[in-house]
């Protein structure tokens, strides 16, 4: 039997139920909506959010990836995939997708917050550890697992004596910066415990179980020292990536690899370079992509059937790293090579990508007319309403910089129409802001006030505090 209700009503009902915390019922609504409009990317993202809230990360990831199949620039799908990967503990790949979303939608705070929390998770490495700071002397009844283990193997007085000797004689000099990097948030806990040791009256106290507070404090410090030493010996994430890259480079030089295997190997190396860029190590990413490009150029089209596409992808990656490093002329040259390769090999998606990236570089360099020229050439190549909304918005901003307010107003209106067609509330607000700004430049203050009033009303329906503040 066909599901009751229209697609729009089911989506609205599912959204309302999810907002009220009735996730199971919301999931049922989205299931029925997808029966009416199979593959709808907004509905897939909404259902993915429900799965994620229910702890079903596999189905959440499946729906998030499905929402990106028709449009890899769909920002809501990128964010949902990043959130799901983060929840699954795959912080490195989550960081990649947060960065991809941030490059497409740099104005959205949620992508910046995602990048920050991923970087913090990767650096701290404290996912499976917790240490509770006592609030006062009266609450100092905690016993760490390490302390409990040590208590069962040694007598209290012997352990106190050994701990004191070890503290005085064996404690090596430490580097506070390195130790803070290794322990993350636990570093403050260690400093707190070391301060407690100086409180002689407190150290003489005992818990209800007869254990001296001094023993518990020293056990906690010893445990954190052990953690620090262990993490010091472990290879950081990018050291593992270096080993993986060396192995892949050896595979690249193995002539026995079949073309399909060779292509997958190159794509994996490129993925590693993009991961380094996402991890704020643009210089290493650039070096790695350039080495990979030289390796790819040595192969024939027969050995590497998709050689032209891979070279374009590498030029694009190198250009993005150079832009991040502030090397604007070099970035522009790399994206031009990407454009040239794409045109020679009739790759329309790559042509569109190269024009988009060239426009970004021109805009960053303040060459707004050049940015307008390449972005206007890209307009017919835009594949979605969301992409057109972004493109028209950027063109309008460039015209504003050139004090051509009429053209800016025209593109602001086009951006708003595309955002309405997509149903993207956040881009509707962005386009409205551009439209209002251009109306102010044209001294059409009555229209500007009406535009801002509509935007403020719409912002009440969108859970984006920064947006609301922008219109107040």
PyMOL commands that set and color helices and strands:
alter all, ss='L'
color gray80, all
select helices_A, chain A and resi 7-19+23-36+41-53+57-67+75-87+91-104+109-124+137-139+145-153+156-170+176-183+186-196+200-203+213-233+237-252+259-278+282-297+307-324+328-344+348-364+368-381+385-401+405-422+425-441+445-459+465-471
alter helices_A, ss='H'
color red, helices_A
deselect
rebuild
show_as cartoon
